[in-house]
Amino acid sequence: MTLSALDLALVEEASKKSGLIWVRGEGADRALWHAWVNGAAHVLGDGPGEQPFPGLADGSTAEVTVRSKDKGGRLVAWTAAVRELEPRGEAWEAAVAELKGKRLNAPDSELMTDRWARECRLLRLEPVAVSGRLPDGSLAAVPLPTQATTRRAIPAGLPKLLLKRKRKSGR
């Protein structure tokens, strides 16, 4: 399928409103944060402390699925031409300006763009075709290994202890 003006409008609007896009390259499927700039989704990563995107290489293609921000259902699936942007180029600077505002919890927010230029890759995912069908299955990826743990249940006696403290303070 080729990309009509209506298809492009759907891809752009859905991608702009969604915080994440699901991208399938040569490797695993990944949920990636992105910014829509100048007719394409831009993803930054593959550097220390940034999102990994294995299997996405300059000159390759990727399958992108966009979900609804409010309901979480799939809205549109499209094929993207992947192009790596040269650090400090005009297109790179425009994309990074948008991405800076979307990068949450950066450890070095003042020096972030310099680190991105040195250590990360910025990929432009430009739509070339829209799929007539949405993909089957969950598209869920296996979580990356981490030191983080989930919250454990609170001890059974804690609510009584807290209630006792409130009574003592006269509340």
N, C-alpha and C positions, 0 to 999 in steps of 0.2 A: 504494500500500500504506500502511496505517496502522501505527502503532507499538504492538506488544503488549508486555506486561511481559517476556516472554522476549527479544524483540528489543532492548528497552532494556537489559536485563542484559548481553546480548552486546556491544552497542555500548559500554557503560560499561566493562566488564571489558577488552575489547580496547584501548580508548582509554587507559585508565589504565596498562596495561602497556607500551604502545608509546611510544617517545620522540618519534616523528614521526607526523604524519598528512598524507596527501596531500589537498590542498584544490583544487577546481576551482570558480572563481567566473566572473564575466563575462570575466576576462582569462585568463592562463596558469595551468596547474597548478603548484602549489608544494608542496614538502615543508615543513611548518611545525612548530616545536617548540611544545608546548602544555602546559596543565595541565587536568585534569578536576576541576571544582569545581561542586558543587550541581547535578548533572545535565546538565552541558554542557562542551564543550571550550572553553577560553579561549586565544586567541592574541594576542600583543602584537607590534606592529611599526609599520611605516610612519613611523619616525622615524630620525634620524641614528644609524647604527651598529646598527640593529635590522633584523630580517627584513622584506622587502617582501611585501605581499599585495595586488597589483593586482587590481581587479575585485571585491573584497569590500566591499560597502557596507551601511550600516544599512538594514534592511528587505528585503534581497535574500535569495536562497537560494544554497546552495553544495552541491556534491557532495563528500563526504568518503570517502576510502578508508583503512582502517586495516590495517597490516601486522603480521605476527607478529614479536615482538621477537627470538625465537631463530632462526627459519628465514627470515624476511624475506618470506614469502608473504602474499598478501592474505587477510585474514580476513573482513572485512565492509565493505560500502559503504552509506552512509546519506546522506540529504538533511538539511541543516541550515538552520534559520532563523537568519539573521545579525542580530545586534543589537549596536550599539556601546554600551559602558558609559560613563556619565558619570564623568570623573575625580573621585576622592575620595569617591564614593558608597559605600554599604555593600557592594554587590555588587562594585564595583571593588576595594575594599580586600581583600575575601576572596580574589578571584582573584589579585591582586598578591602577597599573602602566599604563595601556592603557587608562583607564577611566579618569585619571587625565588630560591628554592632551585634552580630548574631552569636559570636563566640562567648559562651558563658564560662565563668570560673577560670579564666586564663591566669596562670601563675605570674605572668609578666606582661600585663596589659600595656604598659608603656613601650616595651621593646618587642612586642609581639610581631609586628610586621617585619622587622629585621630578622627575627628568628625564622619566620615563615620563608623569607627569601633565601636564607642559608640552608635550612634543614628540611623543608617540606615541599610537596608537589601541589600545584594548583591545576585542576583539570576542568576543562570546559566540556559539558555534556550538551551537545547541540541536537535538538530533535530533527530526525530525518524521516520518520514514519510513525504512524499511530496504529497500534494493533486493534483489530476489530473485536478481539476477545480479551478479557482480563485473564491473567494466569490462574490455573487451578492450584489448590494446595495453600498452605499457610505462608510460604516464603520465609519462615522464621529461620534465623541463623543460630547456630550453637553459640552461646555466650563465650566471650573471650575469657581466658583464665585471669583471675584477679585475687588479690589479698582481702578484698572487702567481704564482709559477712552480712547476713540478714539479721534483722532485729529479732531477739529472742523474746519469748513470753515473759511478762513481768512476774515476779515472785507472788505467790498466792497471798501472803500476809501483807503486802505493800499497801493495798487500799485501806485496810484497818489502821495501819500505822499512820498514814496521811490523814485519815479522819480524826484520829486521836490528837494529832498536832493542831488541827483546826479548832478543836474544842478547847484546848489549852490556851490558844491565843485569843479566844473569845469571839471568834467569827461566826 
